[in-house]
Amino acid sequence: MLTIRTKGSFLSYGSTLKIKLSSENEKTTYVAIDAETPVTTITSVFDYGQAYERINLFVLTLAEIMNS
């Protein structure tokens, strides 16, 4: 399992991405990604959708690296 911590910015908190890889066979690997952001009900308004965007950015970057 990999754990990646992202930095926060002016209007968002940092997240923790937990990535688990499991091999099914020689050609198939499953990837499970969980994102956790420590926010409260009030501050979640500013952070809405950030974990989703961080997961997308990770997957796109990984695909780019694998295709090069």
C-alpha angles and dihedrals in degrees: 000000000000123000118201123185119203126204122248125234137206095289102022140055126234119263136214115226116200112198122190122187122195126179118225096180139324094296103032129068124172119217122200118188125189123183124201125188119183102227136142127225092265097047094042089081090069094044099046111141097002096115090051091051092048091052090049091049091051093050093046092049091048091050090049092052092047092050095051 
